[in-house]
Amino acid sequence: MGRGSCARVVVLDRERLLDGRGRGARATHTAPTISFNSRNGMRSGSEKPTVRDAPASGAFAAFFAHGELLVVSASQAAYTGSSVLNAAVRGVAAASDWLDGGAPKTSSIVRAAEADESSRAPSRRASVCESGGVLLYNSAFSGNCYKVRLLAAQLGISLETVELDVVDRSNRAEVLGHLNPAKRVPTLVLDDGRPLAESNAILWYLGDGTAYVPADRYERAQVLQWQFFEQYEHEPTIAVARFLLAFSGRAEEHADLIAEKVRGGYRALDVMEGHLDGRRFLVADAYTIADITLYAYTHVAHEGGFDLAGYPAIGAWLDRVAGQSGHVPIDA
């Protein structure tokens, strides 16, 4: 492709890239396109494709030139707050030999796709961690805080933590009042200073656009379904029983309330057991933030007086979640 010639910038996932037969994808599979001039930059085309246009997994910036497909991974730059187009432009600059020497053979395309797809830790990390300035107001034994730490570890995001006492909350207004009206942990402060509260909201912010959040509309709704279940049925029973029994220092005083919460917790566990029987994970047979959401308090339910011996499907699921790449324990 000459220096003044144009190409179309597209976003493809690995399946479309390989077209199911190990061949380069055809133009009919493209996402919204933009004409791009290698000398003068963007010239014309449809609306700029942002990160949201990219598939959830294996995103590539691809260039069609002379009827051939040039592929440059956009993963290292796709989440800096720039568009996929700008990420692709930087990728092309780093791969000038491809532009000068013509399109690579299909085997090179396949290798590029395999290399990018093999990286499990998705690329949405630059906007929240490259500056090293992401701050988590945290409680070490809180399952809600653990959700955030677990996903961050699996995404390769470095967190600076500030520990807050979940029993003595006398300093919450001073510490969190300007960041989170509810003054609860976890509260995340991004590297640009914006705060974000509520554990499941944070999971969506960090996970959206990665392999941990489905791309399919129905499956995304199912993730939310399980997260609402966790907040309405699971966390208010299992987490509260655990806190009162193991951390409040007033277990005897709250004996009746603990018994009530344990009864409710077992009802929530019954729901999970029935759903997980015959399934590997909660949604789409894949590990998602739905599993992180419910794993957090389920795996420490014994600290709240729950016996999981009668829940074999939950037990097998707990083992599968703990075996995921990048997993860290709650006391890490």
N, C-alpha and C positions, 0 to 999 in steps of 0.2 A: 504494500500500500504506500503510495507516494506521500510526501509530506503535506500536500495540499488536498488530498483526496478525502472523501467522507466515508463514514461507517455508521452503522446503527448500533446503539448501545442497548443491550437487552439483559434480562435477568433470567437465569435458568436454574432449575434444580438438577440434581445428578441424574434422576431418571429421564428427564427431558433431554438433558445434555447427551446422554448415551442412547436415547431413543429406544431403549429396550433391546437393542441389537448390537451395541458396541460401535455404533456409527455416530457421527456428529449430528446434532439436532438440526432440523430444518427451520427456516424462517417462520414457518407456520406455527411454531411453538413459542414464539417470543412474547414477552411482556411488553408494556408500553415502550415505544422507541423514541429516540432522539437522534437527529442528524448531528454528527460531530465532525468538526474539521480539526485535524491534528495540529494545524498551525494557529487557527484563530479561536478555537474553543467551540462551545455550543452555538449552533446556528439556528436551527428550527426544529419543530417536531411537536409531539404531544406533551402533555404535562410532565414535568420532571419526575422521573420515577424515584420515589423516596425509599427508605429502608422498609416501609410497610408493604411496598410492592414486591419485595423479595420473598421467596419461599422460606419456610421456617428452618430448613436444613439444606446445607450444601449450596449456598448461594454463589453464583459466579457472575462476573461481568464478562460478556462475550461480544466479540466484534466480528461482523461479517465483512469480509474484504475479498473482492474478486470471486465471490461465490463460495469462499471457504470460511471456516469458523476459527477465529482466534479466541482463546480462552485465557483470561487472567483472573486469578482468585481475588475477590474483593474483600475477603474476610478480615484482613489486617487493618482495614480502614473503614469498613462499612458503618461502624457505630461511633464515629467521632463527631456526630452531629451533622455530617455532610451527607449528601445523597449518594446512592449507589453509583450514579454517573461520575461524581467527583472521585469516588473510590476507584472506579474503573480507570479514570484518566491517570491517576497516580500509578495504578498498576501498569498501564501502558508505558508510562515514562520509564518504569523500572524494567520493562521488557522491550526496550527499543530494538534489540536484535531481531525480535519477531516482526516488528514493523518494517525493518529494513530488509529482512531476508525472506519475507513472504510468510504465508500461513504454515503452521506446523502440520505434520501428518496426524491422522486421526489417533494413532497410538499415543502421541504426545498429549492430545486432548484428553484421552482416557486416563492417562497417568496424572494429569493435572486434576481431573475430577476426583480420582481415587484419593489423591493426597489431601485435597481439601475436605472431602467427605469423611476421611478417617479421623479427623480431629473432632473428638466428641465434645470438647469444651467449646461451645458456640462463640461467635465473634462479637457479641454485644457486650464488650467489656471496656472498650476505650472510653466511652462516654462516662463511665462511673468509676474507673479505677486507675487509668494510666497516670493521672496526676498524683496518685497516692493520697487523695484527699477525701475519701469516703469515710464518714463517721457513723458508727452505730451506737446509739444509746441502748444498753444491753443489760440483761440479767442472765448470769451464767446458767442457772437451772430452769429458766423459763423456756417452755416448749415453743412459744411464739417467737422468741428471739432466736432459738435454735433453728427454726425454719429458715430464717434469713441467713444465718451463718452457714448452714448446710448448702443452700443453693449457691451462695457466694463462693464457697470452697469448690463446688463442682464447676462453676464458671471461671474459676481462676481469678476471682475478684478479691483484692486485698482490702480488708476492713480494719480501721482503727476503732477500738471499742472504748466506751466509757461505761463503767459498771454502776448500776443504780440498785439500791436495795428495794426489793418488792414488798417488804414488810414495813419498814420505816420510810414513808413517802413524804416526810416533812419538807424535803427540799425540792419536790417535783415542780412546783410553780416557778421557782427560781431557775431551775436547770432546763425544764422543758416547756414552760409556759409560752414562750415566744415561738416555739417550733411546732408544738402539738397541743391543740386546745384540750384534748382529753388527758394530756400529761401522762401518757402510758408508754411503756416499752413493748416492742421495739419502735424506735424512731430513727429513721435513716436521714442523714444529711449528705446530699450529693456534693460532688466536688465543685459545683457552681453555687453552693449555699442553699439550694432549695431543699426543704424538709419533706419527708414522706412518712406517714404513720400507717399503722395497721399491717400486721404481718402478711396477710394474703394479698393486700394491695402492693406491698413491696415485692412479693414473689412475682406478681404479674409485671411490675415494672422491670425487674431484672431479667425475668425469663421470657417475656414476649419477644418473638423473633428468633428464638433459639429452639433447640430440639426438645426442651422441657415444657414447651407449650404447643399444643397441636395447631396446625394451620387450618384444619377443617372447622367450619363454623359450628357444626353440631357437637363435635368433640370438645371444642372450646367451651361450649355451654355446659357440657357434662363436667368439665373441670370445675366450673363455677358451682354446679349443682353439689358436688362433693365438698367444696369449700364452704358453701352455705350450711350444709349438713354439719360440718365440723364446728362452725361457729354457733349453730343453734342447738345441736343435740350432743355433740361429742365433747368439745372443749368445756362447756359449762358444767359438765358432770365429771368427766375423768380428770380434767385439769384441776378443777376445784377440789375434788376429793384428795388428789395428790398434794395440793398445796396445804390443805387443812391438816392432813395426816402427817406429812413429812416436813413441812417448813414453817407452819404457823406458830409452833410452840404451844398451841392451845387445843390439841386434838381431843382431849377428854371433854373439854367444854363444848366442843362442836360434834360430839358423838352422833347425835340424832341427825344433824345435817349431813355428816359424812355418810351415814347409812342411806339417806335419801339420794345423795349424789351417786353412790355406788350402784343403787338400783337403776337409776337413769343411765349410768355408764354402761351397764350390762346390756340395756336395750340398744344403745348405740353400737356396741360390739356385735350384737346379734345381727344388726343390719349389715355391718361390714362383712361378717362371716358369710352371710348368705350371698352377698354380691361377689366376694372373692373366691368362693367355691367354684373351681374350674377356670378361674382367670389368673393371669400372672400379675396384672396391675389393675388399678381402678378404672382407667380410661384407655380405650383403643389398644389394649395389649402392649402398652408402652409406658415407661417410667416418665411421669410428668410432675408438675408442681402439685397436682392433686394428691399424689402419693407422699410428697414431702409434707403437705399440709396435715395429713392424717397420721403420718408416721411419728411426727414430733411428740405427741402425747401418748399415742398407743404403745410405743416401745418402752415407755417408762410407766405404764399403767399399773404395774405391780407395786410401785411406790405409793399408789393411792388405794391399795388393798384389793386390786383386781387379780384374779387368777386366770391366766390365758391358756391354761392347759386344755380346756375344752374348746379351743378355737384353732383347729389345725390349719385352716386356710389362712387365717390371720398370721399364725406363726410362720408359715412358709413365705407369705408376703413380706413379713418383717425381715426375714433372711435375705430375700431378693433385694429389698431396698438397701439393706446394709452392705450388700455386695456390689452396689453400683460404683462406677469409677468416680474417684474424688470424694467418696463418702468420709465424713468425719463424725466421731461420736459427740454426744451432747456435752461431755465434759472436756472436750479438746481445747 
